[in-house]
Amino acid sequence: MIDLVQPVHLPVPQDVLVGMTTRSGGVSEGAFESLNMGLDVGDNPDHVRTNRSRVWKSFQLSEDVLAKPEQVHSARFNLVQSPGVFPATDGLITHESNIFLTIQTADCLPILIWTHDGEWLAAIHSGWRGTEQRIPAEVIAFLLSGSGYSPHEFFVWIGSGLGVCHFEVGPEFASKFDTQFLNNRNESLYFDNVAAVYDQILRQGIPADNFEVVDECTYCESGKYFSHRRDKGVTGRMLAVIGRQN
Ligand SMILES: [Zn+2]
């Protein structure tokens, strides 16, 4: 059974798919058990292909409608007018139907954005490097200037990622991020990526009521999510997806 984590409170247009996979419902084994969606992480490629086809089937999608970024922890993003693979980018935006934007994560945050009518859609990959380079703010700014829509017409869903409970960082983070996004516990420093992303988008004018944060830590929820940090780099990937049919 494919389990998709989806918005609970925000309105999603009927023809729009928004959500992220968990680790349940696939055929991969060991560290990749079981729904690993990542091909280049050391898993058996046949298992990944089976996992992917199960996911596409459960959402009635075909592989040829997917837009896949080759994520590099940057602030670069693309406005896409066709499906396919997009090199060296961490955000995809589209105004077209039948293009499903995807993001792979295993601690970094997937951020999915849509307008109330589903006409504009975006997917962002933001770990601490993306957040530091302000990709969430840059994508929202682009949408606001290019779409003609107002901030209150956008909805923002922040999926599951590494929580502040487990995001231990070095002292250099004190010069990268405002102290409000850093937690001092037991003489260690922890980064709150969710709060930093939320703040960036809020400051672009999106009303607080238009946000939904899943607020589940990928490290804590070991039965539900892959976590790069918890599994010391040997782990699978979840897939976040947003797209409009027809
Ligand atoms: Zn945690």
Boltz pocket constraint, residues with backbone or C-beta under 6 A from the ligand:
constraints:
  - pocket:
      binder: B
      contacts: [[A, 162], [A, 163], [A, 164], [A, 165], [A, 166], [A, 217], [A, 218], [A, 219], [A, 220]]
      max_distance: 6.0
